[in-house]
Amino acid sequence: MSLKFFDKLSQNFIELLNDKDDYNVIIEVENKRKSLTAHSNVLKYRSSYFRQELENIQPNENNIKIFNKPSVSAQIFNVILQYIYGGIVNLENTETRFVYDLMLITDEFKLEELTNRLETFLIENKGSRLRTHFSLIYNSIFSRNGFKKLENFCNDIVVKYPNFIFDANNFTSLKESALVSLLERDDLQMEEVKIWDYVIKWGIAQTSTLPINLDEWTKENFLTLKTTLQQCLPHIRYFQLSNIEIYDSIKPYKKILDKQLWEDINQYLSIPDRPVKSTILPVRSVLVTELPPRTKESKETFSTIISEDHAAEISSWIDRKTTTYSTTNTPYKFELILRGTKDGFAPQTFWNICHGHARTVVVAKIKGTDEIIGGYNPLAWDNTYDGKSNKWMETKDSFIFSLKNGNIQNSIFSRVNDTQFAILNVCKNYQKVYGPYFGYGFCLNSNESNFNLDNNNFSNLVSHFYEKPIRKSSNSFSTDNYELHKKNHLEFGGISVLLIGDPYQLPPVDIDKISSVENFFPLFLTTFHCQQTDPTFYQRLEKLRIGILDPQTKLVIA
């Protein structure tokens, strides 16, 4: 029997790490702005990466080895040292992006045990949030080897929702191995001709020298594209394409296909029962999702800060209504994009998660009070602005507010006054400090990279940007929580569409009698021409026209 005392051993090694009197390694991080200390023997025996790196570093006059890792944050390196010395990694209340970055660094440092655990942790505990950084993560995991679980996790998502990758702005920068891994899947939910089009688009983007006009391509140009796509072309299901798709999409690029394959494709179209020499890949399966029976489910709370009454009031302000919507007739659904207690309070997290989202509402609960304040931004948040300083964005539709809550008796609504200073577009250099800025009427800001810790959030700093202050106090504050919601129109549904009779005999419709709601266009028919000789059926149709569906009418149209 072996007695094990790992807890005490771990504690002692953590104490050794914190002891600043006996180190012989200084680790410089964050472009040498911060440093950590460690012991070379511990690092070398825990990681082959550190063994190799430290052997190549000459000690200084004080017999100290300086190890530089300028791109790694002190927070991440400290977690790694805690693992190396004590075998402890605390992931409580950590953001998804932090865990992901930590995993990449531990992979580089050849800490295989920790890397594998972090990969599993991301999938099991942060899976829903991985979608926020999906394109970034998808590209980066395929640029490395070893993240097979994450690769499979991401591919299982992409095959069901291909637009996540294929319609992304950076699709053409996708790694070849990532694209091939998708093309290999028999369950990729996309029409084969569209897959072909995307593959051609990707291949052309890899070679900038190809002419834009296909008619100008030379034999060498087609050979270049064929070479670029040599790993992709074998995974196209050519024999599942229609005659029109072959003629319109494949034929213009037939020179990138092997001669035998092109002959087999044409033979298969003409004589499908005759064997071909080329390999016929299996048909991609189409996933059929069976809808569950309709049940009455408990309604999930959409916000931990505002109520449905608050949402209705904000919706009224968005539509410039003089009276407030009721909770039953509000035209909008608030979709939660970010919540501080779930995603973290770092300003950079706000910019990472909210990038690209327009028509959004930011709400914040001020710590120690009943105050709920916020703002509406009709413009898209943009984390790509790379200027030297921040710039203002102009809109006439933004506003800020405080809401009736607890001992706050009345809501305050303040529309933008100086439209040139409505919303601050924060440049990359300041996104670690600045969050959303509505003029200077409502601003989230943190020097500690946490809106919840310091008291740097403020409102009412400059009064003329918005019509009036939304707080009685101009003191800065800290937040208990904050959220960002996207304003979406309520889905139109629950009504079946019934077509009766010959559509070519429908009466003409006056364009003035057509009303539209988003993509729904109802046509109001006032006369029935086809069945006037059948009084009973005519009466049923008249009832149906005005929305009466009684048992007798059901029998007629069943």
N, C-alpha and C positions, 0 to 999 in steps of 0.2 A: 504494500500500500504506500502511495506517495502522498505526502502532505504538501499542498500548494498554497503559496502566500503571495499571489500575484497582486492583490490590492495594495499591500504594503510596498512591494517592489515598485509598482507604478507610482505610488506617492513619493517614494524616495527619489526616483529618477526625475519626476517633475520638480522636486526641490533642487536637484542638481542643475536642471535647466534654468531655474530662476536665480541660482547662485552666480553672481557676477564677478566672483573673485578668482575663478579657476578656469575660465574659458580660453580657447586658443583659436577660435574661428569667429570672425565678424561677417555677418551676412548683410550686405547692403541691398535695400529694395527701394521701390518707388523712385527710380532715378536718383538714388543715393540720398534721398531726403530723410529716410529712416533706416535704422540698422537694428539687427538682432544678434545675440551671441549664442554660441553653441560649442560643442566639444567634438573634435575631429574623429576620435575613436568611435563615439556613439554613432555619428553620421555614417561613417564608412561601413560599420557592421550592420547597419539597418538598411542601407541602400547602396547597390552597386554603382548607381549614378554618382552619388557623392564620393564614393571611393575613387572613381576615375577622375572626377573633377578636382578633388582636393590633392591628388597626387601630382597634378599638373600646375599647382599653384605654389609659388615660392613664398615662404614666410617673410614678414618684414623684420625690422631690427628688434622688435619685441617678441619675436617668434610667434606672431599672429598671422594667420592666413585670412586674406580678404576675399570673400566669395561674393561676386556681383550678380544680382538677378534684378535688373532695373524695371522689368515689365510686370513683376509680381507684387501684389499689395502686401503690406505688413500684416494685415488681418489674415490673409490666406496662408502666408508663410508661418505665422504663429500657430495656426491650426495644425499645419503639417508637423511642426516641431513638437506640439503636444502629443501627436500620434507617435512620432518617432521615439520620444522619451517615455511617455506614459501609456501608450496604446489606447488613448482616449480621444474621441472626436465628438464634440457636442454640436448637434445639428438642430437644436431646438430654436424655433423662430428664425430660421435662416431663409433667405430668399432663394428662389429657384436658380437664378442666374449665378449667385455666389456658389452654390453647390456644384453647378455645372463647371464653372471656372476652376474650382478646387479639384474636380475630377480630372480635368485636362492637365493641370500642373502635377498631380500625383502620378499620372500616367507618364509624364515626361521624366519625373524623378524615379521611375521604375518601382513605385510602391504598389505592387500588383494587388496585394490583399486589400488595401484601402480603396484603390481604384475600382475593384470589382464590387465592393460594398456600396460605394457612392453611386455606381451605375445602377445597381439594384434599387437603392434608395430613391433615386430620381424617378424611376419607372413606377415604383409602388406608392410613393408618397407625393410626388410632384408631377405626376403624369398630366393632369389637367392644365397645369401652368406651363408645361413644356411647349404647349401650342402657342403661347405668347411669343416665344423666341424661335418658332419652329424652323423657319427658313435658315436662320443663322446656325442652329444646332444641326440641322440636316446636312448642311454643307460641310461643317467642321468635322463631324464624326466620320465622314467618308474620306477625309484627308488624312486620317490616321488609321492604324490597324488595331484591332482588339476590342472595339466597342460593339461586338456582335449583338448583344442584347438590346442596346439602344438602336442599332441599325434595324433590327427586326421590329422593334416597337414603332419606330417612325414609319417604316415601310408598310406596316399593318394599317397605319392611319392614311398614308398617301394612296394606297390602292383603293381605299373607299372614298377618299376625297382628293382626287388627283390635282384639283385646282390649287391646293396648298403650295404645290411645287411648280406645276406646269404653267400656271398663270402668274407666278411671282415675277416681280420686276427683274430679279437676278437669276432667272431660270437658266439663261445661257452661260452663267458662271458655275453651274452645277458640275461637280466632279464626275468624270466619266464612270467611275466605279459605282457612284450613286445612281446614275441614269441606267446603267446596265442592270443593276440589281432590281430596278422597277420593271424594265422590259422583260426580264426573266419570269416575272410573276404571272401566273395563269389567271389570277383574280383581279388584275388591274382593271378598274371600272371606267374604261374609256373606249370610245369607238376606235377601231384599229386604224382607220384612215387618219384620225386626229393624232394618234400616237405617231404615225409616220410623219405627219406635218411637223410635229414638235421635234422629232429626231432630226429632220432636215434643218429646221430652224437652229437647233443647237449646233449641228455640224458646221453650218455656214458661219455661225458666230465665232467658231474657233479659228477661222482663217480670214483675216481681214483683207486679203488680197483678191478674193473672189469677186468678180463683177456683180453689180446689183442686178443687171438685166441678164436673165438666163439665156437669152438669144445670143449673147456675146461670149458665152462660155466656150473655152477651148477643150480639147481632149485632156490636156494637162489639168485644167480646172476640175473636171469630173473625177480624174484620178486622185487629185488632192482630197476631194470630199470623200471619196470611197475609202481612202487610207484613214482619214479622220474617223469615219464611222465603222471601221472594220469590226469593232467589238459590239456594235449596236445592231447592225443590219441582220445578223443571223437570228435575232429574237423577234422580228416582225412577223405577224401571221398573214403572209401574203395571200394564202389560199382562202382566207375568210373575207377578202375584199370583193366588192361587186364590180361588174364590168365598168360602170361609170367611174368608180373610185380608182380603178386601175388606170383608166384612160386619162382622167383629170389629174391625179396626184402622183402615180407611180411612173407612168410613161415619160413625163418630162425629165425624170432622173434615171431612166433605165440604164444609162451608161455606167452608173455606180454599182449596178448589180452584175453578178456573174452571168455569162452568156447562157449557161444551162438553166439557171434559175428563171431568167426572163422567158426562155422557151417553154419551160414547164408551167409558168403562170398562164401564158397564152393557151397552151394545150388544155389546162385545167378548166379555163373559162369555156372552151369550145366542147371538150369531151371530158366532163368531170369524172366519169367512171373509169377512164383509162389511167393506169399507174404512171407516176412521174418519178424521175430520178432524185429530185430534190426532197429534202425532209419536210414533211407537213407537220407543223407544230399543232398541239391541241388548241381547240377553240377556247378563248378566254371565258371563264365562267362569269355569269351575271348574278350578283347577289340579289336575292329576293327577300325583302324584309317583310315579314308578316306582321301586320298591325295588331297590337294587343286589343282585347275587348275594352270598350270605353268604360272607365270606372271613375267614380268621383274621388279625386285625390285631394289631400290637404294642400292648401295653397302655400307655397314657400315664400317666406318673407324676402322681398327683393332688396331691402336695405335695413341696416342696423342703426341708421341715423335719422332718415326721414320716413314719414308715414305716407299712405296712399293719398290722404288729404293734402299733404305737402306737395306730392307729385302732381296732383290735379291743379293746385295753385300755380306751380311753376309752369305747367303746360299752358295755362291761361296766359301767363306773361309771354311765353314764346310766341303764341298766336295773336298777341296784342288784343286780347279780349277785355272788355270792360267789366264783364261778370266772370266769376270763377267757375270753371268746369266742376261738375260733381264727379265723384269717383267712378260713377257708372257710365258717364258719357265723355270721359277724356279720350282724345284720339291717339294718345301715345302710350307706348310701353317703355319703361326705363330698364335698359339692359346693363347689368353691373359689369364694368370692365376692370375696375381696380378697387380694392379695399385695403386700407392700411394695416389692419390687424391680421390680414391674410397674406398680403403680398409684400409688406414692409413699408417703412416710412421714408426711405431714402429718396431724395429728389431724382436721382438717376433712374430709379425704378419707375417713377412717374413717366419719364420721357421714353423709357424702353417699352413700357406696356401700352401707353396711350398714343404712341406714334401712329399717325394716319387716321385716327378716329376724329370725325367731325360731328357737329351737332351734339355736344356733350355738356353735361351738368356736373360741376364739381361741388361737393358739399363737405363741410368740416364741422365737427363738434368741438367747441372750445373747452379746454380742460378746466375743471373747477366751476363751470357755469352751466346754465341751460341753453346757452347760445348755440344756434346752428346757423352758419353763414355759408355762402357759396356764390357761384357765378355760372352763367351760361355762355358757351363759346360755339358759335355756328361754324367756325373755321376748323380746319384739321390741325391737330398738334403735330409738330415737325421736329424730330430729333436729329435731322441731317444737316441743319444749318451750320456751316463751317466758317462763318465770318469771325473777324477779330473782336467784334462786340455785338451785343444783343440789338435786335431791331424790332420796331413796333409794327403790328399788323392792323389794318384798318377794316372795320365793319360797323354797320349801323344797328346790328341786331343783337349784340351782346348786352348782358346786364348782370348786376350783382344783387344780392338780397340777404336778408336775415329772416328767419322763419319764426312764427308763433310757436312757442314751446315752453312748458313749465310756467315759470314766472315771467316769461316774455309774452306780453299780452297781445301784441300785434306784429304782423310781418312788415318788413320794410323792403320796398322794391325800388331799384335805382338803375335806370337805363343809361347806356353810354352817352356821354355828352360831347366829348371831343373824340370823334370817330377815328382819328389818326392814331390815337393812343389807346385803342381798345384792348388788345391782347399783346403780350410780349412774346416774341419769338426768340427763345434763349439759344445762344450758340453753344456748340459742344463744350467749349472750355468752361462754361459756367453751369452746366447741367447737374453737376454734383452738389450745387448749392441752391440754385433757383428751381422752384417748382412752377405751378401755374400762376401767372400774373395777370390780373384783370385791371389794367391801368395800374394805379396804386390804391385802388379801392378795396381789393381783396387779393392777398398775395401769400403764398406758402414759400418759406425760405428757411434754410438751415445750414449753419456753418458746421454742425456736427453730423451732417448727412442723415438727419433723423428729425422729421417734423414733430415727433412725439417727445423728444428729449429737451431741446432748447426752446427759448422763447423768442425766436426771430420771426415768426409769422406775424403779419400785420395787416391792418386795413386803415382807410381814411388818411393815408399819408399825404396825398395830393387830392384835393377835393374836386377840382374842376374837370377831371377826366371822366367821372361819372356824376350823375345828377345830384346825388346827395349821399352822405355817410350812411352806412348800414349798421354802425355800432355807436353807442353813446361814448364809449371810451376809445381813445386812439392808442392805447398801450399795446405793445406786442404781446403775443400769446403763444401757448403750446396747444397741440391738438390731442384729444382723446382718441380720435379716429377720423379718417377722411375717406371719401369714396368718389369715384368717377363713374357716371352713368351715361350711356349713349341713348339718345332719343330716337326711338323707332316707331313708325306707324303701326298701330295694332293690325294684326293679320286679319285679312278678310276671309272668312271661312264659315263652314257649318251650313251652307246653302247649296243644295243640289241644283244643277242646271239641266233642264228638260227641254229637248227639242222634239216638237210634234209636227208632223205633216211635211210637206214639200218645201224646203227652205227657199226654192226659187220662186215660190208663189207668195212669199211674205210681202206685206204692203210696203211701199216706199216709206222711208223714215226721214223726217225733216231734221236736218243737222242741228237746228236750234233745240230739238227735243232730246238731244243726247247729253247726258251729264256724265262727268268722269270723276272717279276717285282713284288717284294713283293709276294703276294698270287695270282697273275694273271699269268697263264701259257698258252700262245697261242700255238696252234699246226698248223704248216704250211703244208697243203696238196698240193702236186704237180700234182697228177694224180687222175682222177675220173674213177672208174672202172664200175660203175653200169649203167650209162646212155649213154654210148658211141654210142649205136644204135639209140639214139634220138638226132640228131645234134642240133636241136633248143634248147632243154633243156640243152644240154651239153654247148652250147654257153652262155646260161644264167648263168649257174653255174660258168663258167670261168670268166664272168664279176663280179659275186658276190664275187669270190675268191680274185679279185684284188680291190674290194671296189667300184665297179660301181653298183649302184642300180637305173636303169632307169625305166621309166613307163612300158616297155615291161616285164622287169624282175619281177616287182611287180605283174603283172598280172599272171605270171607263178607260183609264189610262194604264192600267196594270198590264 
